[in-house]
Amino acid sequence: MDKNQIRILYVDDDPVDFHLVETYLSRIKEPEYITKHAFSYDDALEKIKHPFDIYLVDYRLGNVNGLELIKKIKSQQPHVAVILLTGMDSGNVDKEALHLGASDYLVKGEFDASLLDRTLRYAYRDSKIKENLDLEGEKFRSIFERATDPFLLIDSESHILEVNPSSISKFEFEEEISSQLNLPIFTSLIEEKDIRKQIIEKLQNKFEIIDFEATLINKAGKTFKGLVNIVKQNENTFQVLIKDLSAIKAKEEEDLNLKKFSATGRIARLLAHEVKNPLTTIILSADQLHMELPEEVLKESGDLIEVIQRNCDRINQLVTQLLDSTRFSELYISSHPINNLVDEAIEKVKDRIEMKGIKIIKDYEPEFCTIEADSEQVKIALINLIVNSVESINHKIGSILLSTAIKGDFCEIKIEDNGTGISNENLERLFEPFYTSKNSGTGLGLTNTQKIILSHGGSIRVKSEEGKGTTFIINFKLPQLNEVKNYQTI
C-alpha cells in the first residue's frame, strides 16, 4: 500500500452520513483517504477480517452499540486508530470508548472537513507511535529475557526493579522472585566498599558508569569477577549488564589449551618423522657392528654397542609415547551416566586412596546426567586426575571432593583436592609432554588425559593455589548437542 494512502472503514447504518464524510475526505489531497462503508455490526465484522488503518464507528448500530465493535477491532488490531461517532446526547459514551482504546470521538454534525482531517491524522500518527513503542518494548523484553549475561533494571537509589532469568540463576534470586519479596539493593551485591560508594554517587547524579570491574556476591556467598556497565534507560531507571569475567577467562584458557595441544601434536609428528628414520639407521648399524666386529674388539669396547642399542630403543619408545599421547585414537561411543564413570574410576584407585587415608567426598548432580563417550578412555582420564590428586596430598587430613553438575549445555566434573597445590609457573606447563614434578614417571599422564577429553569434544581446565590444593574442571557436551562420532584422526 502507498504510504500516502490511509484506508478507512466507516461503520454506520446511515448512508447519508457516510456520503457526507466521504465528500469531506475527497477534498483532501494528502494524505489520500480510501473509504469503505459497513452498514451494520455484522457487515463490519466481515470487513475487519482485512485490516484498515482507521475505523470510524457510529455508537448506534441497531441492536448492538459501537462499543462492542471497538472491543472486536482492538482484539485484532491493538494499536489501530478507532474514532467513535456520537450524537449530541452521548452521556458517558465517549469516556467508555476511550477506556476501550478509542483514539478520539467526534460529535455528528459538529465537525467539518478540516476538523475531520486533523482528527484522523492525529489519531493515525498516535496509533503508529504506540505500535512502534510496543515493538521496541517487545524487542527490549526479548533481549532482556534471552540475554545469557545478568541483566538488571535499577532505580537511582540502586534498588533492583527487575531481573532477567540469567540474573536469577547467577545471584540465586529464586526465593525473592517466587515469594514476590523485595529484591536487594544492587550495591549490596558488590564486595568492594569503595566501588559501592562510587556507584551510589553516580546514580544520584544520573551519571552512567561504563566498563568497571567489581567482585560480585550471590546469595550463597560465592563471588565472581564481573565487568559491569550501568546505562540510563530513562530519568529514574538504569540498565545494568554484567559480564562474568571468570567465564570469559575460562573460555580463553580452554582455547589456549586446545591451541597448545594442537601445536604439541604437530611437533610430535615432525619429531617422529625426523628422529625415527635416522634412529632406525643407527640401530641397524649397531646390530651390524655387533655381528661383524671381531671378538677381541668387542671385548675391548665393553658394552658400548649395547648402550647404543638400549638408548636407541629408549628414544624410540619415548617418541612413540609422545605420538600416542597427542594423537586422537578410535573412540567406541555409547551412553554412560557420568556419576557411574566417576565411581568406577574411584574404584580402580581405591587401594591408593585407602593407603594414604584420604577422605573421598562426593557431590553428584541429582538429575540424570548422561554423556556420549568411550567409557574406558574417559575412565583412564579420570583415574589419571584422581591419582594426581592422591599423590599431591602429603598430610594426614587429606580429602578429595568429586562433584558433577549440569551447567547449561555441559556436564561438568570437578576433582578438587587439598594437597600441596601448583605454582603459577608450573601450572602453565601442566599438560606439556614429559613435564613432571615427580621423581618417577614419563610426564605424559596429563597430556594423555587432555587428549582423551579433547577427542570427546570436551574441555579441561585447572585452578590451583600453592599450599591449598588443586581443582581440575572437565566439561563434556550433553548428548543432544554432542556431535562426537566414532572416528580416527591421524
Secondary structure, DSSP 8 states (H G I E B T S, - for coil): --TTEEEEEEE-S-HHHHHHHHHHHHT--SSEEEEEEE-SHHHHHHHTTS--SEEEEESEETTEEHHHHHHHHHHH-TT-EEEEEE-S--TTHHHHHHHHT--EEEETTS--HHHHHHHHHHHHHHHHHHHHHHHHHHHHHHHHHH-SS-EEEEETT-BEEEE-HHHHHHHT-HHHHHTT----BGGGGB--HHHHHHHHHHHHTT--EEEEEEEEE-TTS-EEEEEEEEEEEETTEEEEEEEEHHHHHHHHHHHHHHHHHHHHHHHHHHHHHHHHHHHHHHHHHHHHHHHHS-HHHHHHHTTHHHHHHHHHHHHHHHHHHHHHHHS------EEEEHHHHHHHHHHHTHHHHHHTT-EEEEE--SS--EEEE-HHHHHHHHHHHHHHHHHH--SSS-EEEEEEEEETTEEEEEEEE-SS---HHHHTTTTSTT--SSSSS-S-HHHHHHHHHHHTT-EEEEEEETTTEEEEEEEEE-GGG----S----
